[in-house]
């Protein structure tokens, strides 16, 4: 017995003339019902279960559009294919506004009808099957590539492909390969850590290197200003590549979008990587040029990014843009964002805008403290969904639409990403040690080298000596640090939280997105 592929109701005053079409669909496995008028169709839809309605526009009594509206009132999610002799654009617009699944022009042959029904009823299943086949083929290719010697570009390619499958599986939650993909990402991170520990230190002292945090201004922002384009640098704190991809659809109508990448400096934390972005300097350089920054770090000031405006002005002056006007703003709350947006008439005439948006990072930190947020953002997929929803309704999206209208080029990036941690590892430290979960700065710190990059000579990594015998511990993969006397208190609290500061694809490989206005 053929499996039922769906229950279809065909509504047409000449439905008896469509017998060949109906037999064709029945032979293909669909269960067909029919009626000759809109009133009966509405009654049947309210009484019986259908997966799809095929609806003629021109019928005696209720026409197709009237019938469509009544059907949608009863069952809003029931797909309807409108079939009509008319090619009038006004009717097409009206049908589209009422969310018809498809619009077909008579005459239609049985194969056309079958293909339309198949697309509406089975496209999700077909795409799921295609995604499953595609990932299983890709899985082997990625596994083989992970065993080879790879460049920075190769790693961006690998990471981009893994993110592509994460997003694909988000769209098809019934695919049962999510655990396999998560394991492959974990395997990739294990190899990525080896790549970073082998190459990163050498990059810091070479001109021929991948783009690092401190190279972002000269590589991406400076060329736009040189072309006399009004330019906005947006740094969304802790925004990962996968998270940008889920907001890209909102921006495509307004911008031509080009993706590049940068490596966040280590530790992948705001005091180091974000200050490097705005100043164009390594940490050991920006503390000399801005000694107040060193003082903030030595005294554990509440904010370790208080001088970004001065740093960006320095970077612009150094690049030869002393005459260009600059507006820098750091936005921590929606209220601040709305207030900034409300002054757009003043902002739009500025040559260069620098904007820091802290929502994504704040969501990660607040989630660790809130059972409600843990329920709403249970995993990386939930994190992506939350960011997509935030962005769609945000002041930032409104601002970016305005900037596009006024011809701005927007460079959007982040200082670092984040990773969902799962392995608690003990460290030996004293009470003066920094409080970071994925990185520690202190005196003579110790832990297992398997789980952390241990830096006992900060100068080798262009880092800062903040005390006698300064040591940096930087977590690898999905590790987080614990103290022995507080292990049980914090292990359950921090496990599965989103953290940054360490070495992982998600934290270090940061998108740099050049968005040129379509206006």
PEUR-V684179 format. One record per residue. N is the residue number from 1. RES is the residue in one small letter. PHI is phi in whole degrees, 0 to 359 (999 if undefined). PSI is psi in whole degrees, 0 to 359 (NA if undefined). BURIAL is I if it has 24 or more other ideal C-beta (glycine too) atoms within 12 Angstrom, else O. Layout:
<<N:RES:PHI:PSI:BURIAL> <N:RES:PHI:PSI:BURIAL>>
//
This chain:
<<1:x:999:131:O> <2:x:291:134:O> <3:x:293:137:O> <4:x:291:121:O> <5:x:269:358:O> <6:x:147:151:I> <7:x:263:120:I> <8:x:241:134:I> <9:x:253:124:I> <10:x:253:123:I> <11:x:245:111:I> <12:x:199:133:I> <13:x:293:346:I> <14:x:245:35:O> <15:x:298:333:I> <16:x:294:337:O> <17:x:280:354:O> <18:x:258:19:I> <19:x:305:317:O> <20:x:300:322:O> <21:x:294:317:I> <22:x:293:318:I> <23:x:298:319:O> <24:x:300:314:I> <25:x:293:322:I> <26:x:295:320:I> <27:x:296:333:O> <28:x:277:357:I> <29:x:107:6:O> <30:x:269:144:I> <31:x:267:114:I> <32:x:257:135:I> <33:x:237:157:I> <34:x:215:155:I> <35:x:205:160:I> <36:x:257:359:I> <37:x:210:161:I> <38:x:292:323:I> <39:x:297:314:O> <40:x:296:324:I> <41:x:299:315:I> <42:x:298:318:I> <43:x:298:315:O> <44:x:294:321:I> <45:x:295:323:I> <46:x:288:338:O> <47:x:262:320:O> <48:x:246:167:O> <49:x:262:119:O> <50:x:236:151:I> <51:x:262:341:I> <52:x:199:145:I> <53:x:241:130:I> <54:x:260:120:I> <55:x:232:121:I> <56:x:283:146:I> <57:x:279:312:I> <58:x:261:103:I> <59:x:223:152:I> <60:x:298:149:O> <61:x:77:231:O> <62:x:293:127:I> <63:x:279:179:I> <64:x:297:318:I> <65:x:294:320:I> <66:x:296:316:I> <67:x:297:318:I> <68:x:303:312:I> <69:x:298:319:I> <70:x:291:323:I> <71:x:297:317:I> <72:x:293:332:I> <73:x:292:324:O> <74:x:282:312:O> <75:x:225:87:I> <76:x:301:331:O> <77:x:270:359:O> <78:x:284:120:I> <79:x:287:143:I> <80:x:229:131:I> <81:x:256:120:I> <82:x:269:131:I> <83:x:238:127:I> <84:x:209:157:I> <85:x:278:342:O> <86:x:279:139:O> <87:x:250:18:O> <88:x:292:132:O> <89:x:293:328:O> <90:x:299:320:O> <91:x:293:320:I> <92:x:299:315:O> <93:x:298:318:O> <94:x:296:318:O> <95:x:295:317:I> <96:x:297:320:O> <97:x:295:337:O> <98:x:265:10:I> <99:x:64:44:O> <100:x:293:148:I> <101:x:287:322:I> <102:x:208:164:I> <103:x:229:114:I> <104:x:246:142:I> <105:x:258:127:O> <106:x:289:152:I> <107:x:282:150:O> <108:x:238:142:I> <109:x:264:167:O> <110:x:304:323:O> <111:x:293:321:O> <112:x:300:315:O> <113:x:296:317:I> <114:x:299:315:I> <115:x:296:322:O> <116:x:295:316:I> <117:x:296:318:I> <118:x:297:318:I> <119:x:296:318:O> <120:x:290:316:I> <121:x:271:334:I> <122:x:237:4:I> <123:x:296:325:O> <124:x:295:315:O> <125:x:297:316:O> <126:x:298:317:O> <127:x:293:324:O> <128:x:297:315:O> <129:x:296:320:O> <130:x:294:318:O> <131:x:296:319:I> <132:x:298:311:I> <133:x:298:317:O> <134:x:298:316:O> <135:x:291:321:I> <136:x:298:325:O> <137:x:289:316:O> <138:x:294:326:I> <139:x:307:311:I> <140:x:294:319:O> <141:x:298:317:O> <142:x:294:318:I> <143:x:300:317:O> <144:x:295:318:O> <145:x:295:326:I> <146:x:295:341:I> <147:x:271:356:O> <148:x:262:166:O> <149:x:288:127:O> <150:x:235:152:I> <151:x:265:176:O> <152:x:300:318:I> <153:x:298:322:O> <154:x:298:320:I> <155:x:292:322:I> <156:x:296:321:I> <157:x:297:313:I> <158:x:300:311:I> <159:x:298:318:I> <160:x:298:320:I> <161:x:291:321:I> <162:x:295:319:I> <163:x:296:321:I> <164:x:305:318:O> <165:x:286:327:I> <166:x:302:315:I> <167:x:290:323:I> <168:x:298:316:I> <169:x:290:331:I> <170:x:300:322:I> <171:x:283:343:O> <172:x:228:75:I> <173:x:296:345:O> <174:x:280:348:O> <175:x:294:131:I> <176:x:262:28:O> <177:x:255:8:I> <178:x:301:320:I> <179:x:293:323:O> <180:x:294:318:O> <181:x:297:318:I> <182:x:299:320:O> <183:x:293:324:O> <184:x:291:322:I> <185:x:297:320:I> <186:x:297:318:I> <187:x:296:319:I> <188:x:298:319:I> <189:x:296:324:I> <190:x:299:317:I> <191:x:287:326:I> <192:x:296:321:I> <193:x:301:318:I> <194:x:297:320:O> <195:x:298:314:I> <196:x:293:315:I> <197:x:294:337:I> <198:x:277:321:O> <199:x:250:332:I> <200:x:302:313:I> <201:x:301:323:O> <202:x:290:326:O> <203:x:302:327:I> <204:x:293:342:I> <205:x:240:17:O> <206:x:236:145:O> <207:x:282:324:O> <208:x:275:89:O> <209:x:210:166:O> <210:x:296:161:I> <211:x:292:126:I> <212:x:252:174:I> <213:x:310:314:I> <214:x:286:355:I> <215:x:263:354:I> <216:x:299:315:I> <217:x:298:309:I> <218:x:289:332:I> <219:x:276:322:I> <220:x:243:324:I> <221:x:275:312:I> <222:x:306:314:I> <223:x:299:327:O> <224:x:291:318:I> <225:x:294:322:I> <226:x:299:331:O> <227:x:276:11:O> <228:x:62:30:O> <229:x:268:137:I> <230:x:295:131:I> <231:x:229:139:I> <232:x:234:121:I> <233:x:264:116:I> <234:x:249:120:I> <235:x:250:107:I> <236:x:266:106:I> <237:x:304:125:I> <238:x:72:18:I> <239:x:281:123:I> <240:x:272:165:I> <241:x:300:314:I> <242:x:297:328:I> <243:x:286:325:I> <244:x:294:321:I> <245:x:300:328:I> <246:x:281:347:I> <247:x:258:355:I> <248:x:299:322:I> <249:x:303:325:O> <250:x:292:331:I> <251:x:268:339:I> <252:x:305:322:O> <253:x:294:342:O> <254:x:252:339:I> <255:x:222:147:I> <256:x:276:126:O> <257:x:244:129:I> <258:x:236:130:O> <259:x:262:133:I> <260:x:229:188:I> <261:x:214:161:I> <262:x:221:158:I> <263:x:263:125:I> <264:x:296:140:I> <265:x:295:156:I> <266:x:265:142:I> <267:x:296:150:I> <268:x:283:72:I> <269:x:218:151:I> <270:x:306:316:I> <271:x:301:335:I> <272:x:260:302:I> <273:x:285:321:I> <274:x:286:320:I> <275:x:299:326:I> <276:x:292:321:I> <277:x:300:312:I> <278:x:284:329:I> <279:x:270:336:I> <280:x:74:20:I> <281:x:234:155:I> <282:x:288:161:I> <283:x:304:319:I> <284:x:291:344:I> <285:x:268:317:I> <286:x:289:337:I> <287:x:286:337:I> <288:x:281:320:O> <289:x:284:331:I> <290:x:231:78:I> <291:x:299:336:O> <292:x:295:332:O> <293:x:293:318:I> <294:x:299:317:I> <295:x:299:318:O> <296:x:301:319:I> <297:x:286:323:I> <298:x:290:329:O> <299:x:261:7:O> <300:x:55:50:O> <301:x:301:155:O> <302:x:300:320:O> <303:x:243:134:O> <304:x:252:20:I> <305:x:224:46:I> <306:x:275:352:I> <307:x:241:22:I> <308:x:293:325:I> <309:x:299:313:I> <310:x:295:323:I> <311:x:295:317:I> <312:x:292:322:I> <313:x:298:319:I> <314:x:300:313:I> <315:x:298:320:I> <316:x:292:316:I> <317:x:297:318:O> <318:x:299:326:O> <319:x:277:0:I> <320:x:92:23:O> <321:x:247:41:I> <322:x:298:331:O> <323:x:277:349:O> <324:x:280:137:I> <325:x:280:147:O> <326:x:229:137:I> <327:x:232:121:I> <328:x:246:139:I> <329:x:214:138:I> <330:x:247:125:I> <331:x:248:117:I> <332:x:256:339:O> <333:x:226:160:O> <334:x:298:323:O> <335:x:297:317:O> <336:x:298:319:O> <337:x:297:316:I> <338:x:296:322:O> <339:x:294:318:O> <340:x:298:314:I> <341:x:298:325:I> <342:x:293:341:O> <343:x:260:25:O> <344:x:300:327:I> <345:x:301:332:O> <346:x:278:327:O> <347:x:285:325:I> <348:x:294:344:O> <349:x:264:2:O> <350:x:285:144:I> <351:x:290:314:I> <352:x:226:129:I> <353:x:249:138:I> <354:x:240:124:I> <355:x:226:126:I> <356:x:250:129:I> <357:x:240:123:I> <358:x:258:4:I> <359:x:301:313:I> <360:x:297:316:I> <361:x:294:319:I> <362:x:296:323:I> <363:x:299:317:I> <364:x:297:316:I> <365:x:291:317:I> <366:x:293:327:O> <367:x:300:321:I> <368:x:297:339:I> <369:x:255:354:O> <370:x:234:122:O> <371:x:294:327:O> <372:x:296:314:O> <373:x:292:326:O> <374:x:297:325:I> <375:x:291:320:O> <376:x:283:329:O> <377:x:235:74:I> <378:x:283:338:O> <379:x:202:188:I> <380:x:294:326:I> <381:x:294:316:I> <382:x:296:325:I> <383:x:297:315:I> <384:x:300:315:I> <385:x:298:318:I> <386:x:296:320:I> <387:x:290:322:I> <388:x:299:314:I> <389:x:295:315:O> <390:x:303:309:I> <391:x:296:318:I> <392:x:303:326:O> <393:x:252:15:O> <394:x:269:158:I> <395:x:299:330:I> <396:x:295:318:I> <397:x:298:318:I> <398:x:300:315:O> <399:x:299:316:I> <400:x:294:326:I> <401:x:295:318:I> <402:x:296:317:I> <403:x:297:321:I> <404:x:297:315:I> <405:x:301:326:O> <406:x:263:13:I> <407:x:82:16:I> <408:x:288:146:I> <409:x:266:132:I> <410:x:249:128:I> <411:x:256:112:I> <412:x:249:131:I> <413:x:208:191:I> <414:x:219:166:I> <415:x:278:332:I> <416:x:188:169:I> <417:x:258:210:I> <418:x:209:164:I> <419:x:222:146:I> <420:x:278:116:I> <421:x:272:153:I> <422:x:218:341:I> <423:x:246:112:I> <424:x:278:131:I> <425:x:231:135:I> <426:x:282:142:I> <427:x:233:150:I> <428:x:262:122:O> <429:x:204:165:I> <430:x:255:181:O> <431:x:289:347:O> <432:x:274:358:O> <433:x:291:146:I> <434:x:296:162:I> <435:x:266:2:O> <436:x:304:147:I> <437:x:274:328:I> <438:x:252:351:I> <439:x:213:150:I> <440:x:230:143:I> <441:x:234:125:I> <442:x:190:195:I> <443:x:256:122:O> <444:x:52:49:O> <445:x:288:154:I> <446:x:215:146:I> <447:x:193:179:I> <448:x:286:125:O> <449:x:297:341:O> <450:x:297:329:O> <451:x:254:354:I> <452:x:207:147:I> <453:x:278:121:I> <454:x:256:118:I> <455:x:249:108:I> <456:x:260:349:O> <457:x:234:87:O> <458:x:306:327:I> <459:x:300:331:O> <460:x:296:339:O> <461:x:243:20:I> <462:x:56:32:I> <463:x:257:184:I> <464:x:247:132:I> <465:x:278:107:I> <466:x:263:352:I> <467:x:194:175:O> <468:x:293:132:O> <469:x:58:45:O> <470:x:299:132:I> <471:x:234:139:I> <472:x:249:133:I> <473:x:249:126:I> <474:x:236:118:I> <475:x:292:145:I> <476:x:257:151:I> <477:x:52:239:I> <478:x:247:33:I> <479:x:277:148:I> <480:x:227:153:I> <481:x:265:144:I> <482:x:224:151:I> <483:x:265:144:I> <484:x:303:322:O> <485:x:281:353:O> <486:x:233:15:O> <487:x:304:306:O> <488:x:290:328:O> <489:x:296:318:O> <490:x:260:341:I> <491:x:298:311:O> <492:x:290:329:O> <493:x:290:322:O> <494:x:268:337:I> <495:x:302:133:I> <496:x:72:8:I> <497:x:278:163:I> <498:x:264:122:I> <499:x:227:167:I> <500:x:216:169:I> <501:x:123:344:I> <502:x:254:200:I> <503:x:249:113:I> <504:x:199:161:I> <505:x:304:316:I> <506:x:295:327:I> <507:x:274:321:I> <508:x:267:325:I> <509:x:270:100:I> <510:x:253:131:I> <511:x:291:145:I> <512:x:237:115:I> <513:x:246:116:I> <514:x:267:120:I> <515:x:241:110:I> <516:x:260:132:I> <517:x:301:140:I> <518:x:273:354:O> <519:x:288:NA:O>>
//
